[in-house]
Amino acid sequence: MLTSINPTMKALAVLIPALLLAFTFDPLTPFIYLVFTVAVTFLFGKVAFKRWIAMFSPFLLLAGSFAWMTMLHPSDTFSGGDVLFAIWSFQVTSDSFWAGISLGLRSLSFAALSLLFILTTDSTKFMLSLMQQCKLPPKLTFGILAGYRFLPTFRYELQVLRQAHRIRGVGRARGVKERLHQFRRYAIPLFANAIRKAERVALAMESKGFTGETDRTHYHEMTIDKRDWVFVSLFFVMFFVSVLLSYQLGFLNIFGNHF
Amino acid sequence: MTTKWNLREIVLMAILGVVFALIYLFFFTVGTGLTNILTPFGLGPFGYEVIFGIWFIVSIITAYIIRKPGAALISETIAGGVQVLLGSPAGPMLIVSAFIQGLGAEAAFAATKYRNYSRGVLVAAGVGPAISSFIWGLYHSGYIALSLPLLSSMLIVRVISGALIAGLLGKWITEKLADTGVLRSYALGKEWQAKREHKAS
């Protein structure tokens, strides 16, 4: 079901709460939102758990790392409260502890929102919808889509370059200096090829009569219907629900101010 | 913004955005690796700070080549958007943060009214997004909860990274590309050729 939501609207639905969540500094609000997002992903998304967890787990580490940094180096606003424990020369207070947990959970809920989008959205449809709903110029849209199609060929080109170098007796690079030199030997020709391709694509588009006018017809019509609006409002309203819940339970904290 | 552009320039910008999206995505993994090493000291996120400049580089390269208003901003936003298409786990928010980084670089070029592309301006265009992305991080990533000494050292590392990796490396790559001759039909390539002819005469 999530795959059939209009991609632009889906992007909005995950962007708005992510922007709003950044106001909160208590652990509960982002946690409620995280649970909500994960629930939506699996209830309506047909997302394989294995794939999801493989993409989500690096974020556990990042969030942990960021939470840990916040605990050790809090700002004055978040360094109050009792000392929970001390490590090396750092003292972790209750305020900084919870701020760290909150920031960690916040980045996890950002990650869950992103995965909800990434795992249920077709990239071509997203571009087409950006062109039709957000009025992205067709010249840009089709340029990007053409470039996107070229990506697999870059790997092939890199292989050809490598083999061409090897057959001419250029060995593997050793040491920093040689590595840098090798970077140049590979990167510059690859970039140059990309630029040549861009030129060829532009010429081909022009010769096929592509003018880039905005009043054109589309093979794939992307539409926004009622369901899309419901979806966006659900994510929007859920933010206020989680804020209200943590307010009721006495956790709510906005930029260090308790409510 | 792109009305005065010809199709060739737009497609070049789009393809540069796509290519660098791939590079950006790769450096995300590099940053994660560095983070793992630094985490025990409570300095994990510095893993990203030292290489942060790489995420601004397409702005400098594209603006240096095409030299039109919007080149830095749009190319960076495209790179952010294409990372989403490629399935970057950072999701649609990347488009917003890329846009903010692009604004930083664009500001440096706009300050010279898009006339000056000297080394100093390119370095400034690497520093600009370092600052704008940091301000964004204060709000969005909650950096505001960190202590002032830590924050200022993060900013300094990011600015240096922006100046070196985005500014100087970006300039170097672009000039090496101009040497190959593939940029002949763009602003930088024309300037390059004029210089070469001047030298030859």
Interface residues (C-beta under 8 A of the other chain):
Chain A: A11 V14 L15 A18 L19 A22 F25 M55 F56 P58 F59 L61 L62 G64 S65 F66 W68 M69 T70 M71 L72 H73 P74 S75 D76 T77 F78 S79 F90 A99 G100 S102 L103 R106 S107 F110 A111 L113 S114 L115 F117 I118 S123 F126 M127 L130 P137 K139 L140 G143 I144 A146 G147 Y148 F150 L151 F154 R184 A187 I188 P189 F191 A192 A194 I195 R196 K197 A198 E199 V201 A202 L203 M205 E206 F210 G212 F255 G256
Chain B: T2 L7 R8 I10 V11 L12 M13 A14 I15 L16 G17 V18 V19 L22 T32 T35 N36 L38 T39 G42 L43 G44 P45 I74 I78 G81 V82 V84 L85 L86 G87 S88 P89 A90 G91 P92 M93 I95 V96 Y139 H140 S141 G142 I144 A145 L146 S147 L148 P149 L150 L151 I173 K176 L177 T180 V182 L183 S185
